[in-house]
């Protein structure tokens, strides 16, 4: 049986200094600590806040992709 993911919906207010507080249930669920770096960006009209993934998780991401010489422009070379 697949594990279900519990969704946490919370409303926050932007302070006069344009700050927001990440609510405790969200911090606990995502294990966010004080001083931790987060990525913040706008995408498709929404504000996104994400925990950056370590570079080690990207290892092998392109495995199995077949590249041809024509995929790369000659000007790409240094």
Secondary structure, DSSP 8 states (H G I E B T S, - for coil): ---------------TTS-----HHHHHHHT--TT--EEEEEETTEEEEEE---GGGGTTTTTT----GGGS-GGG--
